[in-house]
């Protein structure tokens, strides 16, 4: 940026002059400190808006004031699962005057560590991370920073400071028991992300163990090295039903894949659930618009995001360490 551009930026002095108050008043009003009449607050806000003044929060942090930023690292934005999580985080932080800053790791632990190091260099008030498993380097860096950390979506593992999520293992085992109860014992599994989605892997491991304990078996397994999507689910279901003839059910790692599987079956006159049963995970809203309601597991995504945000924002009524929310089996038309 040119020196001319820098000099043209409106200053706090300019805001004070336009609002007819002191520069100190502008500073305190913008920081939300002290008591001022609504008239003064309105004049300062209107002057700042009219001039296009942008508060320098970094300067405030350097003076020892708390940074209202919360760093949030998500594994992907290609899956609609995280829309509700983000809404819970954003709504809750907005209530206390804080703002989330997002990064996406694409299920890479190394990338997650890089993002966290970058975020911590801006001295955020807290961090929200996905899952329990992280690199040793990330754990050391976070421990040295002293910030509050909330880990979301999972509670099975050694949390850095506090975890908010569901039992992935319990969800997988419950679906296996449902399959067995419906008479589905020869089951295929279809997943994505090349196995880097560790929460899906936990569910599948528990599902497989419970299924086998009850006399069932996995007849086919395919975990694609691609992002989850309905087209991928349709493609993998076609391959599965072409490769194996003794499969009476398919368990998908999520609803996107399961919906694609249902579309393949409907297009190719494969009866669901009598020809093959289908089940997904997450209970995404779009399932209600499908020709058949897919059996799935409901996850409290908004609540997870909201609780995690309250914790990192400093709420005293949110318990530390482990906060397990309930996942609920939703039986649809496909099992």
N, C-alpha and C positions, 0 to 999 in steps of 0.2 A: 504493500500500500504506500502511496506517495505521501510525502510530508504535508502536502496541501490537504489531502483527504483527512489525515489525522487532525490537523488544526481546525477543520470544519466541523468536527464532531461537537455536539452540544455538551456542555459541562454542567456539573451540579450548580455552579455559580449562575449559569444561564437560567436554569430551572428556578433557582431562588429568586432571581430578578423578575422573572415573568410571573411567579406566584405571589410576589410581594412579601416574602418571608426570608428568614436568614438561611444561610447555607447549612448550618447545623440542624435547623428544623427540617430541611429537605432530607438530610442524611438520616435523621432519626425516624421520620415518617416512612421513608422507603424501607428502612430496616424493621419497621413495626415496633419500635421502642418508644416508651413513654406514652403520656396521654395528650391527645390533640383533638380539638373539636372536629366535627365532620366537615365543617367549612374549610378548615386548613388542609385536611386530608384530600378533599376534593380539588382544591386549588393546586396542590402539589401534583396530584395525579394528572389533572388536566394539562398542567404546564409541561410535565414530562412527556405526555402523549403528543402534545402539539409540537414539541421540539424534536421528538424522536429520540429522547434521551434513553440510553441503556445503562442500567446500573452495573458497575464493575464489581461483581461478587468475588472475583479472585482477590482483589485488593482487600476486601473485607476479611477473607480467610487469612491473608497474610498478616492482618492486624490482630489475629487471634480469635476472630468470630467464627461461629459454627457455619459450615457449608451446608446449605439446604439440599444438596444433591445426594441422591441414593443411586449407587451403581447397580445395574441389573444385567446379568448375563444369562441369556437363554440359548438353548441348543439349536433352535431353528425357528424361522418365521414362515416356513413352507408348510407347516401343519397348523390348522385352525385351532388346535387344542389350546394354544397359548394366547389366543385372543381374550378369553375369559380371565386367564391368569393376569394378563396385562391390565385388564379393566379393574380387577380387584386391587392391584398394586397402585395404579394411577389414582383411582377414586379415593383410596385411603390416604395416600400421601398428600393429595390436594387439600384434604380437610385440615392438615396441620402445616400447610404452607411449604411443603417439600416437593421436589420434582425428581422423577426417575430419569436416568440416562442409560440407554440400552446398548448392549453389544450382543453379537450373535456368534457362537462358537462353531456351529455346524457339526456338533457332536465331537469336536476335537478337544481333548484335554489340554494339549499344548497351546492351542489358540485361546482357550479359556484362561489359562495362566497369563498369556500375553495381555489379554483384555483387562484382567484384574489388575495387573501391574500398572497398566496405563491409567485405569480409573483411580487407583490409589494415589497416583502422582498428583491428582487434583484434590486430594484430601476430602473424600466424600464422608457424609455422616454415617453411612452404612452400606452394606452390600447384600444383594439377593442373588443366590446362585442356584442352578438347577442340579438336583441330584446330590448324593452324598460322596461319590467318588471323585477325587481331584488329584492332581499331581502333588508330590511332596513339596515342590517349590512353591506352589500356590498356597499350601497350608502354612509354610514358614512365613511367607510374605504377609499373609493375612494376620497371623499371630503377632508379628512384629508391628503391624499397623495399629492394632488395638481397636479396630472398628467392629461394630456389631455385624454379625453375618447370619443371615437366614438362608437355609438350604430348603428348597421346595420340591414337591412332587413325590418325595420318598422319605421314609423314616427308618429304614433298615440299614444300619451302618453307624460309623463313628462320626457324629456331627461335629463341625468346627465349633459352633456355639449353640445353635438351635435349628431343629428341622421341623418342617410343616408339610405334611402330605398324607398319603395313604400307605397301607401295607400292600406293596406290589405282590408279594408272595401269597398273601391271603386272597387277593383278587384272582390270581391265577388258579389257586387251589379250588376256590368256590366255583369257577367256571367248569373245571374238570368234573366236579361232583354233579353239576347240572347236566353235563353231557352224559355221564354214566346213568343218571336218573332217567334220562330220556331215551336210553338204549343205544347211545352213540359211543361205541368202543374203539372203532378203528378210525383214528383222527389224523388229519394232515395239519401242518402248521405253516403259515405264510407270514413272513415279516419283511422288514426293509432296513435301510441304513447300515447294511453290512454287519449287523450285530453291535454297532457302536452305541445304540440306544440301550444302556445298561438296565433301565427300568423295565423295558419290554423283555429283556433277557431274563430278569428275575421272575417276571410273571410266567414266562414260558417254562422256565426250569421247574417252578412250583406246579404248574399245570401238568407237565409231563410226569412228574413224580407222583402226584395224586392220581392221575389217570392210570398209571401202571400199577399203583397200589390197589386200585379197585378192579383190576383185570383188563384194563384197556391197553392200547398201544398206539404209538406214533407210526403211521405207515408212510409218511412223506414229510419232508422238511425242506423249506426253501426260504432263505433269507437273502433278499436281493441287495446288491451294493448301490442302491438308488434311493432317492428320497421317496417317502410315502406319498401315494396319490391314488385316486380312483382308477385311472388308466393302468397303473402298475398292478393294482389288485385284480383288475379284469384279466390282464395278461398272465399273471401268475396263476390265477384260478384255472384258466384255460390249459396251461401247461400241466398243472396238477391233475386235473380230471382226465387229461390225455395220457399221462404217465402211469397213473394207478387206477385200478378198477374196483378195488376193495375198500375204498375210502367212503365212510358214511357221514363224515362231518369235517369241517375245516374251521380251525381257530386262527383268526387273524390278529396281528399285533395291535391293530387299531381299526377305527370305524371307516377311515378312508379306503383302506384295502378291502374291508368286508363289503362296503357298498359296491366297489368295483367287481367283487366276486359275485354279488347278487345280480348285477347287470349282465354279467356273462351268462349266468344260469338262466335268467329270464329270456335272453336273446337266443339261447340255444335249446330252449324247452327242457331244461334240467329242473325237475321238480324240487322245490325247496319248501319244507325240510325233508320230504319223503325220499327224494333221490339223494340229496346231500344237505346236511344242516350247516348253518353258517353262524358265526358269532364274532363280534369285534370287541372294542374297548374304548371307553371315554363317554359314550352317550352324547355325541355331538348333535346340535339342534337340527341339522339337515336330515337326520334319519327319519323324522316324522313326515317328510315329504316323499319318501320312497314308496313304491308299490307294496312292499312288505316291510314291516317294522323289524329291523335286525336286532337280535338278542345281543346285549352288550353289558358293560359295567359302567354305571354312572360314577363320575369322579367330581368332587366339589371344587372345581378349578377356581372359581371366583373367590370362594372362601379361603382357599389356600393362599392366593395372592394377597388378599386383604389382611389375613393374620400375619403373614410374613412382613408386610409393610408396616403394620402396627408395631411389630417387635423391633425392627431396625430403626423406626422413628422414635423409639425410646419409651413406648407404652409400658407401664409397670404391671398391668393386669394380664399380660400375655406370658404364659409360663415358658421358662427356658428349657433347653435341651430337646425334648421330644414331644411334639404335638400331633397325634395321629387322628385324622379325620376318617369318617367311614365312607367306604366305597360300597355301592349297592348294585346287586345283580338286577338287570332289567330284562325280563323274559319277553321276547317279541314273537314274531310269527315264523322265525327261521330256524327254530330248534324244536 
